[in-house]
Amino acid sequence: MKGIVFTEFLEMVEEKFGLEVADSIIENSHLPSEGIYTSVGTYEFNEMVSLITNLSKEVKAPVDDLIYAFGLYLFNGLSKAHPEVIQSYSSPLSLIYSIEDHIHLHVKKLYPDAELPTFKILEQTDNSLTMIYSSSRGLYRLAHGLIEKSFEHFNKTATVNFELLNENGTEVKFNIVQDGE
Ligand code: HEM
């Protein structure tokens, strides 16, 4: 997993829960990296699992809710790091539609070792999108947060529903409908 995900995660933890909580989850996670990340480095996905699990224990909040909150937070971090990517879109649905064929493709060129999910579009209309998230990491709630924040970024709102296609959430169907004006 790319370092930018870790640096953004720890920044969120510090902002929302304080430096002590950030330090404590790093210590309790016994990380090979010792919690020292650079945005372009690559680290074990397991380190993220440990950090989130320890955060969940420490702040007594469900892992899923924390991952979703992180998705909301991460959108801004990614758009600051790669403004040109976001700027090429004029609507949230066109941005989301292009994750697979443009955004993550671009990410893969920048960071060949990035481990990205795939999004398969099943159906598209002017105001809706149905797609399947697939990734062995099962970070569908991260995708959920990023999708919600895409609408907020364009001052829009949407109704986002998802359905797990298997128990571990490595295949998840999203149905996204932009709210009427
Ligand atoms: C709504 C828009 C987006 C969604 C739903 C989305 C979804 C995701 C998800 C769920 C992951 C976690 C990896 C996994 O699940 O296997 C991920 C990773 C990542 N995404 Fe996106 N993404 C979006 C937009 C972007 C944008 C705009 C950028 C930057 C230009 C970006 C760059 C990355 C990077 C750098 C990673 C980390 C890859 C790694 O750890 O190796 N994404 N994305």
Residues whose N, C-alpha, C, O or C-beta is under 5 A from the ligand:
A	BS01	HEM	M1 K2 V5 L78 H82 V85 I96 I99 I103 V107 D113 A114 E115 L116 P117 S135 R137 L139 L142 A143 L146 I147 S150
